[in-house]
Amino acid sequence: MMTDETFDSSERERLEKQYNEITVLAGGLAHEVRNPLSTISMNLELLLEELETFDSPAAHRMLQKLKTIQTQCDNLDQILEAFLQFTRAGELHLEQMNLEDVINEFLEFYKAEASEHGIDVRPHFQSDIPPVFLDVRLIQQVLTNLVRNAQEAMPSGGLLELQTSCRDNHVVLEIIDTGCGMSPEALDKMFHVFFSTKPTGSGLGLPTVRKIVEAHGGTIDCESELNRGTKFTLVFPVDRADRK
C-alpha cells in the first residue's frame, strides 16, 4: 500500500525529472538562438564599418537604424547569457571550502570597483566558522550579483557589509547595504523569473542566485525598506547528504 510519504517522494521525483528536462530543453534552445544571433551581430558590424565610409544623409539615417538594431542584438545576447546561467545554476562541482576565503577572493577582485563608486566595504567574519561544501564559481556568481545590486542601489556611494556567523550547524552570510531599498511589491516579486525593476534588466539575476543557493541545500531571504537599505541572508548547511 502506497503511503502519503511514498506518494510525495514519487511526485517530487517526477516533478524534478520534468523540471530537469525542461531546463535542458530551454538551455539548448538558448544556444540555438545564440548561434544565428552571433552571425547577425557580426554582419551588422561589417555593415556599420562600410556605411561609415559614406557621407550622405541617407547613409547617416541607415547608420542610426543599424546601430539601434545592434543595441537590441546586444540586449538579446545579454538576456540569453543570463538565461543560460540560470539553466546551469543547479550543476554543482562541490569542494569543502571556507566561505571566508571565497568572500575574500571576491572582495580582492571587487575593491577597485567599490572605490570607484564610493562604496565602503566592511567584512565581518566570525572566527572558527566550519567549512561548507561549495561550488566556488557559482558562489562567486552569487556574490557578484548581490553586490552589484547593492552597488546600483547606492548610486552616490554607501556602506556595504558582509557578515558571517554560525547557527545550528549552518553557516550564515548576511550582505547589508545602505541603499535605496525596495518597495513591498518589489520585495514580494524579486525572485520571480523575468521580474525586474531595471529598464534593461533580464529578470533572471536574483532567480539564478536563489537557484544556486538552493542547489547547495541552502536558503536565501531578503529584508528591505525604502530609503533604509537591504539585507540578504544566505544560509548554507555544514553537512550535506547529497554531496556531488
RAUR-V633694 format. One record per residue. N is the residue number from 1. RES is the residue in one letter. SS is DSSP state (a for helix, b for strand, c for the rest). PHI is phi as a letter, one per 40 degrees, with the letter a starting at -180 (999 if undefined). NEAR is the number of other C-alpha atoms within 10 Angstrom. Layout:
n=N res=RES ss=SS phi=PHI near=NEAR
n=N res=RES ss=SS phi=PHI near=NEAR
//
This chain:
n=1 res=M ss=c phi=999 near=4
n=2 res=M ss=c phi=c near=6
n=3 res=T ss=c phi=c near=8
n=4 res=D ss=a phi=c near=9
n=5 res=E ss=a phi=c near=9
n=6 res=T ss=a phi=c near=11
n=7 res=F ss=a phi=c near=11
n=8 res=D ss=a phi=c near=11
n=9 res=S ss=a phi=c near=12
n=10 res=S ss=a phi=c near=12
n=11 res=E ss=a phi=c near=12
n=12 res=R ss=a phi=c near=12
n=13 res=E ss=a phi=c near=12
n=14 res=R ss=a phi=c near=12
n=15 res=L ss=a phi=c near=12
n=16 res=E ss=a phi=c near=12
n=17 res=K ss=a phi=c near=12
n=18 res=Q ss=a phi=c near=11
n=19 res=Y ss=a phi=c near=12
n=20 res=N ss=a phi=c near=14
n=21 res=E ss=a phi=c near=12
n=22 res=I ss=a phi=c near=13
n=23 res=T ss=a phi=c near=17
n=24 res=V ss=a phi=c near=14
n=25 res=L ss=a phi=c near=13
n=26 res=A ss=a phi=c near=15
n=27 res=G ss=a phi=c near=19
n=28 res=G ss=a phi=c near=14
n=29 res=L ss=a phi=c near=13
n=30 res=A ss=a phi=c near=18
n=31 res=H ss=a phi=c near=15
n=32 res=E ss=a phi=c near=11
n=33 res=V ss=a phi=c near=14
n=34 res=R ss=a phi=c near=16
n=35 res=N ss=a phi=c near=10
n=36 res=P ss=a phi=c near=11
n=37 res=L ss=a phi=c near=16
n=38 res=S ss=a phi=c near=14
n=39 res=T ss=a phi=c near=11
n=40 res=I ss=a phi=c near=14
n=41 res=S ss=a phi=c near=18
n=42 res=M ss=a phi=c near=12
n=43 res=N ss=a phi=c near=13
n=44 res=L ss=a phi=c near=17
n=45 res=E ss=a phi=c near=14
n=46 res=L ss=a phi=c near=10
n=47 res=L ss=a phi=c near=14
n=48 res=L ss=a phi=c near=17
n=49 res=E ss=a phi=c near=12
n=50 res=E ss=a phi=c near=12
n=51 res=L ss=a phi=c near=16
n=52 res=E ss=c phi=c near=13
n=53 res=T ss=c phi=c near=9
n=54 res=F ss=c phi=c near=12
n=55 res=D ss=c phi=b near=9
n=56 res=S ss=c phi=a near=11
n=57 res=P ss=a phi=d near=9
n=58 res=A ss=a phi=c near=10
n=59 res=A ss=a phi=c near=16
n=60 res=H ss=a phi=c near=14
n=61 res=R ss=a phi=c near=10
n=62 res=M ss=a phi=c near=16
n=63 res=L ss=a phi=c near=19
n=64 res=Q ss=a phi=c near=12
n=65 res=K ss=a phi=c near=12
n=66 res=L ss=a phi=c near=17
n=67 res=K ss=a phi=c near=14
n=68 res=T ss=a phi=c near=12
n=69 res=I ss=a phi=c near=15
n=70 res=Q ss=a phi=c near=19
n=71 res=T ss=a phi=c near=13
n=72 res=Q ss=a phi=c near=13
n=73 res=C ss=a phi=c near=17
n=74 res=D ss=a phi=c near=15
n=75 res=N ss=a phi=c near=15
n=76 res=L ss=a phi=c near=16
n=77 res=D ss=a phi=c near=18
n=78 res=Q ss=a phi=c near=15
n=79 res=I ss=a phi=c near=19
n=80 res=L ss=a phi=c near=19
n=81 res=E ss=a phi=c near=17
n=82 res=A ss=a phi=c near=18
n=83 res=F ss=a phi=c near=22
n=84 res=L ss=a phi=c near=21
n=85 res=Q ss=a phi=c near=19
n=86 res=F ss=a phi=c near=22
n=87 res=T ss=a phi=c near=21
n=88 res=R ss=a phi=c near=17
n=89 res=A ss=c phi=c near=20
n=90 res=G ss=c phi=c near=18
n=91 res=E ss=c phi=c near=13
n=92 res=L ss=c phi=b near=18
n=93 res=H ss=c phi=b near=13
n=94 res=L ss=c phi=c near=16
n=95 res=E ss=b phi=b near=14
n=96 res=Q ss=b phi=c near=15
n=97 res=M ss=b phi=b near=15
n=98 res=N ss=c phi=c near=16
n=99 res=L ss=a phi=d near=23
n=100 res=E ss=a phi=d near=21
n=101 res=D ss=a phi=c near=11
n=102 res=V ss=a phi=c near=16
n=103 res=I ss=a phi=c near=20
n=104 res=N ss=a phi=c near=12
n=105 res=E ss=a phi=c near=12
n=106 res=F ss=a phi=c near=16
n=107 res=L ss=a phi=c near=20
n=108 res=E ss=a phi=c near=9
n=109 res=F ss=a phi=c near=11
n=110 res=Y ss=a phi=c near=15
n=111 res=K ss=a phi=c near=14
n=112 res=A ss=a phi=c near=11
n=113 res=E ss=a phi=c near=13
n=114 res=A ss=a phi=c near=19
n=115 res=S ss=a phi=c near=12
n=116 res=E ss=a phi=c near=9
n=117 res=H ss=c phi=c near=16
n=118 res=G ss=c phi=g near=15
n=119 res=I ss=b phi=b near=22
n=120 res=D ss=b phi=c near=15
n=121 res=V ss=b phi=c near=17
n=122 res=R ss=b phi=b near=13
n=123 res=P ss=b phi=c near=17
n=124 res=H ss=b phi=b near=14
n=125 res=F ss=b phi=b near=15
n=126 res=Q ss=c phi=c near=12
n=127 res=S ss=c phi=c near=10
n=128 res=D ss=c phi=g near=9
n=129 res=I ss=c phi=c near=18
n=130 res=P ss=c phi=c near=17
n=131 res=P ss=c phi=c near=18
n=132 res=V ss=b phi=b near=20
n=133 res=F ss=b phi=c near=22
n=134 res=L ss=b phi=b near=22
n=135 res=D ss=c phi=c near=20
n=136 res=V ss=a phi=d near=18
n=137 res=R ss=a phi=c near=12
n=138 res=L ss=a phi=c near=23
n=139 res=I ss=a phi=c near=19
n=140 res=Q ss=a phi=c near=15
n=141 res=Q ss=a phi=c near=19
n=142 res=V ss=a phi=c near=20
n=143 res=L ss=a phi=c near=17
n=144 res=T ss=a phi=d near=16
n=145 res=N ss=a phi=c near=16
n=146 res=L ss=a phi=c near=19
n=147 res=V ss=a phi=c near=21
n=148 res=R ss=a phi=c near=15
n=149 res=N ss=a phi=c near=16
n=150 res=A ss=a phi=c near=26
n=151 res=Q ss=a phi=c near=23
n=152 res=E ss=a phi=c near=15
n=153 res=A ss=c phi=c near=20
n=154 res=M ss=c phi=b near=21
n=155 res=P ss=c phi=c near=13
n=156 res=S ss=c phi=b near=11
n=157 res=G ss=c phi=g near=19
n=158 res=G ss=b phi=i near=19
n=159 res=L ss=b phi=b near=17
n=160 res=L ss=b phi=b near=24
n=161 res=E ss=b phi=b near=16
n=162 res=L ss=b phi=b near=21
n=163 res=Q ss=b phi=b near=17
n=164 res=T ss=b phi=b near=22
n=165 res=S ss=b phi=a near=17
n=166 res=C ss=b phi=b near=18
n=167 res=R ss=b phi=b near=13
n=168 res=D ss=c phi=f near=8
n=169 res=N ss=c phi=g near=11
n=170 res=H ss=b phi=b near=19
n=171 res=V ss=b phi=c near=21
n=172 res=V ss=b phi=b near=22
n=173 res=L ss=b phi=b near=22
n=174 res=E ss=b phi=b near=20
n=175 res=I ss=b phi=b near=20
n=176 res=I ss=b phi=b near=23
n=177 res=D ss=b phi=b near=27
n=178 res=T ss=c phi=b near=21
n=179 res=G ss=c phi=c near=25
n=180 res=C ss=c phi=c near=18
n=181 res=G ss=c phi=g near=21
n=182 res=M ss=c phi=b near=20
n=183 res=S ss=c phi=c near=12
n=184 res=P ss=a phi=d near=13
n=185 res=E ss=a phi=c near=8
n=186 res=A ss=a phi=c near=15
n=187 res=L ss=a phi=c near=15
n=188 res=D ss=a phi=c near=11
n=189 res=K ss=a phi=b near=12
n=190 res=M ss=c phi=d near=20
n=191 res=F ss=c phi=c near=21
n=192 res=H ss=c phi=c near=14
n=193 res=V ss=c phi=c near=16
n=194 res=F ss=c phi=g near=16
n=195 res=F ss=c phi=c near=17
n=196 res=S ss=c phi=a near=18
n=197 res=T ss=c phi=c near=11
n=198 res=K ss=c phi=c near=9
n=199 res=P ss=c phi=d near=6
n=200 res=T ss=c phi=b near=10
n=201 res=G ss=c phi=c near=15
n=202 res=S ss=c phi=c near=21
n=203 res=G ss=c phi=g near=20
n=204 res=L ss=c phi=b near=22
n=205 res=G ss=a phi=c near=26
n=206 res=L ss=a phi=c near=22
n=207 res=P ss=a phi=d near=18
n=208 res=T ss=a phi=c near=26
n=209 res=V ss=a phi=d near=24
n=210 res=R ss=a phi=c near=20
n=211 res=K ss=a phi=c near=22
n=212 res=I ss=a phi=c near=26
n=213 res=V ss=a phi=c near=22
n=214 res=E ss=a phi=c near=17
n=215 res=A ss=a phi=c near=16
n=216 res=H ss=c phi=c near=26
n=217 res=G ss=c phi=g near=18
n=218 res=G ss=c phi=b near=19
n=219 res=T ss=b phi=b near=17
n=220 res=I ss=b phi=b near=18
n=221 res=D ss=b phi=b near=12
n=222 res=C ss=b phi=b near=16
n=223 res=E ss=b phi=b near=14
n=224 res=S ss=b phi=a near=21
n=225 res=E ss=b phi=a near=15
n=226 res=L ss=c phi=d near=12
n=227 res=N ss=c phi=g near=13
n=228 res=R ss=c phi=b near=12
n=229 res=G ss=b phi=h near=21
n=230 res=T ss=b phi=b near=23
n=231 res=K ss=b phi=b near=21
n=232 res=F ss=b phi=c near=17
n=233 res=T ss=b phi=b near=17
n=234 res=L ss=b phi=b near=20
n=235 res=V ss=b phi=b near=23
n=236 res=F ss=b phi=b near=24
n=237 res=P ss=b phi=c near=20
n=238 res=V ss=c phi=c near=19
n=239 res=D ss=c phi=b near=15
n=240 res=R ss=c phi=b near=13
n=241 res=A ss=c phi=c near=7
n=242 res=D ss=c phi=b near=7
n=243 res=R ss=c phi=c near=14
n=244 res=K ss=c phi=b near=12
//
